[in-house]
Amino acid sequence: MIDLYRRESNSISNMAQLRFFPQAIVGGKGSYLRGDDGRQILDFSASWGAASLGHAHPSVRDAITRAASDQAGASYLSSANEPSVLLAEKLLSLVPERSRGRVWLGHSGSDANETVARMVVAATGRRRILAFKGAYHGGTSGSMAVSGHPALKGVEKFSGLILVPYPDSYAAGDPAAASAATLLHLENVFSRDLRPEEVAAFFIEPIQGDGGLLVPPVGFFIEIERFCRRHGILLVCDEVKFGLARTGLLHAFEHSGIEPDIVVFGKGLGGGLPISAIVGPEPIMNYSPTFSYQTLHGNPICASAALAVLDTIERDELVRHSAEVGAYILTSLTKRGSGLELVGDVRGKGLAIGIELVGDRASRTPAKIQTALAVYRAFQLGLVVYYVGSNSNVLELTPPLTLSKSEADEGISIIDQALQDVSAGKVSTDLLSSFTGW
Ligand SMILES: Cc1ncc(COP(=O)(O)O)c(C=O)c1O
């Protein structure tokens, strides 16, 4: 397997690549990956949150082995299968009353959000969708079309899309001011020629991930929920990245005290296997048969993995664990970062943590190059961590929900060392020549 990274470049297209350093993986267990050079690398990304229970978790392994040993077909398109039904029943039991209707199963956050975007317009007859600048809802045409992330510049948007700014408390210097600015923006949008009654749905991330791990100001989403209710707009919570225990509560929207109409799950739901879910009211979710389907949707092996993930979250009390270990990391990083001018802000909930890097704390100028260098240096030191943000300057920590305190300590030390090395100018920008990140 030696030189896997170079061999890959001679065989695999770069279209799906988002690379920050030359990582080539041949195996993994728990919170660690094993590189093709034999190195054990601590994984503080969990493959962007998808490997929610870490790697090779026995519950997931056993569930998929069982499902693959007596396989109930490959799909739920033309037959019911037990794992899909059990998963749907389980998901319905986990969401608030308002969204407890029917479940659609797909492969990814992208196909789920695309389906929601098409479905809400078709089912309500309203031609507009609200979403946030900086939001990433997926990489298919229909999900990119309702996303506001700058990395998707040039992509054709849904013709009825209205993007509003997500409140950025750190940039604004004051959470209340950030919240008020967005609410005023929303009011202004509808004071012109638009009517809120033309809007089918408001897509929200209860904590914005790829836009920079933005934690909304207290009370902000209550106002958004009120606005939606007043005008009959469906509130769609994209829980793909930060749902299912990641933020120290089961759902990220619980931090805001809101109740969505439609909830979208993905990534960590499958514990590393491709599966997504939409949960919402029956009249909308049963809009029409054959409205959105792909051959392998409702795959019993992936559904079994998802059931194992949900059972493990419950059995091992991973919501509580995520809250505890996350708070520990947040406190430690805040303490260590306080001595470094490069560290502007450390924020997050549970095991969804962002470290915003700035040129200096007074100007808060995004430190884009230093951020790319920091993740590269961390990788050299034995840690996988990537960055996000509309300005590409926020380290994003989404380690496995099973991360232990000692693993947390190891990761914290590496991040600290990487930031110190970058601050001291010890990491050469030449390293970045083949890594564009995003
Ligand atoms: C909030 C959110 N929604 C949807 C998606 C799309 O998920 P996927 O890439 O698994 O299709 C992502 C991916 O980063 C995401 O962060």
The ligand as a Tripos MOL2 file, in Angstrom:
@<TRIPOS>MOLECULE
LIG
   16    16     1     0     0
SMALL
NO_CHARGES

@<TRIPOS>ATOM
      1 C1        -25.3000   20.7850    7.1640 C.3       1 LIG1
      2 C2        -25.0310   19.8770    6.0100 C.ar      1 LIG1
      3 N1        -26.0550   19.4620    5.2550 N.ar      1 LIG1
      4 C3        -25.8700   18.6390    4.2130 C.ar      1 LIG1
      5 C4        -24.6150   18.2080    3.8590 C.ar      1 LIG1
      6 C5        -24.4320   17.2870    2.6940 C.3       1 LIG1
      7 O1        -24.1350   16.0250    3.1820 O.3       1 LIG1
      8 P1        -23.4280   14.9410    2.2540 P.3       1 LIG1
      9 O2        -22.1160   15.5340    1.8040 O.co2     1 LIG1
     10 O3        -23.2570   13.7510    3.1110 O.co2     1 LIG1
     11 O4        -24.3220   14.6860    1.1060 O.co2     1 LIG1
     12 C6        -23.5150   18.6280    4.6080 C.ar      1 LIG1
     13 C7        -22.1550   18.2150    4.2510 C.2       1 LIG1
     14 O5        -21.1800   18.7640    4.6510 O.2       1 LIG1
     15 C8        -23.7300   19.4800    5.7110 C.ar      1 LIG1
     16 O6        -22.7140   19.9030    6.4720 O.3       1 LIG1
@<TRIPOS>BOND
     1     1     2 1
     2     2     3 ar
     3     2    15 ar
     4     3     4 ar
     5     4     5 ar
     6     5     6 1
     7     5    12 ar
     8     6     7 1
     9     7     8 1
    10     8     9 2
    11     8    10 1
    12     8    11 1
    13    12    13 1
    14    12    15 ar
    15    13    14 2
    16    15    16 1
@<TRIPOS>SUBSTRUCTURE
     1 LIG1         1 GROUP 0 **** ****
